[in-house]
Amino acid sequence: MTARRKATTQISRLAHRASGTAAANRMVPEETPVAFSFAGTTHAVMMASPADLEDFALGFSLTEGIIADPREIEAIEVEDLGAGIDIQIRLKDQANTRFQARRRRLAGPVGCGLCGIESIEEAIRSVDAVGKSKLTLGADDVASAVRLLSKVQPLHAETGAVHAAGFYVAGKGIVMAREDVGRHNALDKLAGALAKAGIDGSTGAVVVTSRVSVEMVQKTAAIGAAIIMAVSAPTALAIRTAEAAGMTLVALVRGDDFDIFTHPDRVASGVAKHVA
């Protein structure tokens, strides 16, 4: 394990205001390449905030289907290479064998017109079905989840430039939250934090400060949550994917106002009913 990088940096800038222009300092978020390496080979490189990196590695491994259970990871080692951060993830035998087979399947022959077809299928892979979940929330829960998430975003409070993903449990509020310059990264970090804490994803809802892309739906389903709530709009593919997975997608949450795009039966208009 190497020394931790700071997630923010103070910079000077010229602030122009109606009252005049002056030099002033401001905190901005750091953004650095983070590589995920399995069996010594780099699998993916993400531009991310250099914080909660073990959560990031665990969550990415889970939401991308590389592992099915945290116990399939033997060790996670974080190394700062200067130009970026390399996270070495050692998988146990069966998980490693499965991962190596997956890499060979996706590689494809060079120059083949169809060599990318399995990679395309991987990108739009089917998601875990969450339709059996009996969890319901009240309209007041939706507003509360977004409001409470805003109170547990220290990086955003300092910089105004990062996304957050939180896990909302009725009667408890936001029980876990993570931040990152990338919305997908924040959700991966949340997935890892939940898994590390042993929190069952079916017991609550995911709430995010971003729009909802298909990847956000895929990752929410991997967590096991049947409800995702967002402050911005969803894409058409995200809506279709959530519908097929049995997931309730709530978006454009603005105070007490919000839109429900799929499976509205989980959001009661009156008093909330909570069933795990």
C-alpha positions in Angstrom: 0.0 0.0 0.0 1.4 3.4 -0.9 0.9 6.9 0.5 -2.5 8.3 -0.3 -3.0 11.2 -2.7 -5.1 14.1 -1.7 -8.5 14.3 -3.5 -8.5 18.1 -3.8 -5.9 20.8 -4.6 -5.9 24.5 -4.0 -5.4 26.6 -7.1 -5.4 30.4 -7.7 -7.6 31.9 -10.3 -8.9 35.3 -11.5 -12.4 35.7 -10.2 -14.5 38.1 -12.3 -17.6 39.5 -10.5 -20.0 42.3 -11.1 -18.2 44.2 -8.4 -14.8 43.7 -10.0 -12.0 41.3 -10.7 -9.5 39.9 -8.2 -7.2 37.0 -7.7 -8.5 34.3 -5.3 -7.9 30.7 -4.3 -10.3 27.8 -4.9 -10.3 24.1 -4.2 -10.6 21.8 -7.2 -10.9 18.0 -7.3 -8.0 15.9 -8.4 -8.5 13.6 -11.4 -6.0 10.8 -12.1 -5.7 7.7 -14.2 -6.6 4.6 -12.2 -5.8 1.2 -13.7 -7.4 -2.0 -12.7 -5.0 -4.9 -13.2 -5.9 -8.6 -12.9 -3.2 -11.3 -12.9 -0.7 -8.6 -13.7 -2.5 -7.4 -16.9 -4.3 -4.1 -17.1 -8.0 -4.6 -17.7 -9.3 -1.0 -17.7 -8.2 2.5 -16.9 -10.6 5.0 -15.5 -10.1 8.8 -14.8 -11.1 9.0 -11.2 -10.8 10.8 -7.9 -7.9 9.2 -5.9 -10.0 8.3 -2.9 -11.7 5.1 -1.6 -9.6 3.1 -4.0 -10.2 -0.3 -2.3 -13.9 0.3 -2.5 -13.5 1.3 -6.2 -11.6 -1.9 -7.0 -14.1 -4.2 -5.2 -17.1 -2.4 -6.6 -15.8 -2.4 -10.2 -15.0 -6.1 -9.9 -18.6 -6.8 -8.7 -20.6 -4.5 -11.0 -18.6 -5.5 -14.1 -19.3 -9.2 -13.3 -15.6 -10.1 -12.9 -16.5 -11.6 -9.5 -19.8 -12.7 -8.0 -18.7 -12.4 -4.4 -16.1 -10.3 -2.5 -14.6 -13.6 -1.2 -13.4 -14.3 -4.7 -10.7 -11.6 -4.3 -7.5 -12.8 -2.7 -5.9 -9.3 -2.3 -6.0 -5.7 -3.5 -2.8 -3.7 -3.7 -2.7 0.0 -4.6 0.5 1.4 -6.1 1.1 5.0 -6.9 3.1 5.2 -10.2 3.4 9.0 -10.3 1.6 9.4 -13.6 -1.3 7.4 -12.2 -2.4 4.7 -9.8 -2.3 1.0 -10.5 -4.6 -1.3 -8.5 -3.5 -4.9 -8.6 -6.4 -7.3 -7.9 -5.5 -10.9 -7.3 -8.4 -13.3 -7.9 -8.7 -16.7 -6.3 -8.2 -19.7 -8.6 -11.8 -20.3 -9.9 -12.5 -16.6 -10.3 -9.2 -16.1 -12.1 -9.8 -19.0 -14.5 -13.3 -17.6 -15.3 -11.8 -14.1 -15.9 -9.0 -15.3 -18.1 -11.6 -17.2 -20.2 -13.6 -14.0 -20.5 -10.6 -12.0 -21.7 -9.8 -14.5 -24.4 -13.4 -14.5 -25.6 -13.5 -10.7 -25.8 -10.1 -10.3 -27.5 -11.2 -11.5 -30.9 -8.9 -11.9 -34.0 -7.3 -8.7 -35.3 -8.7 -7.5 -38.6 -11.9 -9.5 -38.4 -15.0 -7.5 -39.3 -17.0 -9.3 -36.5 -14.2 -9.3 -33.9 -16.0 -6.6 -31.8 -19.4 -8.3 -31.7 -18.9 -10.0 -28.4 -17.5 -6.7 -26.9 -20.7 -5.0 -28.1 -22.8 -7.7 -26.5 -20.7 -7.2 -23.3 -21.5 -3.5 -23.3 -25.2 -4.1 -23.5 -25.2 -7.2 -21.4 -28.4 -8.3 -19.7 -28.7 -7.1 -16.1 -29.6 -9.0 -12.9 -33.4 -9.1 -12.5 -34.6 -7.3 -9.4 -38.4 -7.5 -10.1 -39.0 -9.8 -7.1 -38.1 -7.1 -4.7 -41.1 -6.0 -2.4 -39.4 -2.8 -1.3 -41.6 0.3 -1.6 -40.9 3.9 -0.7 -43.2 6.9 -0.2 -43.0 10.1 -2.2 -41.5 11.7 0.9 -38.6 9.2 0.8 -37.7 10.2 -2.7 -37.3 13.9 -1.7 -35.6 13.0 1.5 -33.0 10.7 -0.2 -31.8 13.4 -2.5 -31.8 16.0 0.2 -29.9 13.8 2.6 -27.4 12.8 0.0 -26.5 16.5 -0.5 -25.5 16.6 3.2 -22.9 13.8 3.0 -20.8 15.1 0.0 -17.7 16.7 1.6 -15.8 16.7 -1.7 -18.7 18.4 -3.5 -19.1 20.9 -0.7 -15.4 21.8 -1.1 -15.2 21.9 -4.9 -18.7 21.9 -6.4 -17.3 19.5 -9.1 -17.9 15.9 -8.2 -20.7 13.3 -8.4 -22.1 11.2 -5.5 -23.9 7.9 -5.2 -25.7 7.0 -2.0 -27.6 4.1 -0.5 -30.9 5.1 1.1 -32.7 2.9 3.6 -36.2 4.0 4.8 -36.1 5.1 8.4 -32.3 5.3 8.4 -31.5 7.8 5.6 -28.3 7.6 3.6 -26.4 4.8 5.2 -23.4 4.9 2.8 -22.2 7.4 0.2 -19.2 7.8 -2.1 -18.0 10.6 -4.4 -15.9 10.8 -7.5 -15.4 13.1 -10.5 -17.1 10.3 -12.6 -20.6 9.2 -11.9 -19.9 5.6 -12.7 -16.9 5.6 -10.5 -19.0 7.0 -7.6 -21.5 4.1 -8.0 -18.7 1.5 -8.2 -17.2 2.9 -5.0 -20.6 2.7 -3.4 -21.0 -0.9 -4.5 -17.6 -1.8 -3.0 -18.4 0.0 0.3 -21.7 -1.8 0.6 -20.1 -5.2 -0.1 -17.3 -4.5 2.4 -19.8 -3.5 5.1 -22.0 -6.6 4.4 -25.0 -4.4 3.5 -27.6 -6.2 1.4 -28.4 -4.1 -1.7 -32.0 -5.3 -1.8 -32.7 -3.4 1.5 -32.6 0.1 0.1 -32.4 2.3 -3.0 -29.5 3.9 -4.9 -29.6 7.6 -5.3 -27.3 9.5 -7.6 -26.5 13.1 -8.4 -26.2 12.5 -12.2 -28.2 11.5 -15.2 -29.0 7.8 -15.5 -27.2 5.9 -18.3 -27.6 2.2 -19.0 -24.4 1.6 -17.1 -25.9 3.1 -14.0 -28.8 0.8 -14.3 -26.5 -2.2 -14.8 -24.4 -1.3 -11.8 -27.5 -0.7 -9.6 -28.9 -4.1 -10.6 -25.5 -5.7 -9.7 -25.8 -4.1 -6.3 -29.2 -5.8 -6.0 -31.2 -2.6 -5.5 -34.6 -2.4 -7.2 -34.9 1.4 -7.1 -32.6 4.0 -8.5 -33.3 7.7 -8.0 -31.5 10.5 -9.8 -31.5 14.3 -9.9 -31.1 14.3 -13.8 -32.8 12.6 -16.7 -32.4 9.0 -17.9 -31.5 7.9 -21.4 -33.9 5.8 -23.5 -31.8 2.7 -23.2 -31.5 3.1 -19.4 -35.3 3.2 -19.3 -35.7 0.1 -21.4 -33.1 -1.7 -19.4 -34.7 -0.8 -16.1 -38.1 -1.9 -17.3 -36.8 -5.3 -18.4 -34.9 -5.8 -15.1 -38.0 -5.0 -13.0 -36.3 -1.9 -11.6 -38.0 1.3 -10.6 -36.3 4.3 -12.2 -37.1 7.7 -10.6 -35.4 10.8 -12.1 -35.5 14.6 -12.3 -35.9 14.8 -8.6 -36.4 18.5 -7.7 -37.5 19.0 -4.2 -40.9 17.2 -3.9 -41.2 16.9 -7.7 -40.0 13.9 -9.6 -40.8 11.6 -12.6 -41.2 7.8 -12.4 -40.2 6.1 -15.6 -40.6 2.4 -14.8 -42.4 0.2 -12.3 -44.2 3.0 -10.4 -45.8 0.6 -8.0 -42.8 0.8 -5.7 -43.3 4.5 -5.0 -46.5 5.1 -3.0 -48.0 8.5 -3.3 -49.1 8.6 0.3 -47.6 7.1 3.5 -44.5 5.0 2.8 -44.7 1.3 3.1 -41.4 -0.5 3.7 -40.9 -4.2 3.1 -37.4 -5.6 2.7 
